[in-house]
Amino acid sequence: MAAARQFHAREGHLTVPRKHVEDVDGEPVGLGQFLNNARRRAATLSPQRRADLDALGMRW
């Protein structure tokens, strides 16, 4: 979630290319793949995780 928040704060959206890697505190995070997986597994995400992504404007 930190990578998603960081990307959203910088870019103003959460439309992330699938191969995008976000650098969070010096650690590479596969944000594009994470969001792709979250979309495919939306039904099994916790309500809190789904709400957090919705707040960032997640395109389901």
ABEGO torsion letter per residue (X at the ends): XAAAAAAAAAAGBABBBAABBBBBGGBBBBAAAAAAAAAAAAAABBAAAAAAAAAAGBBX
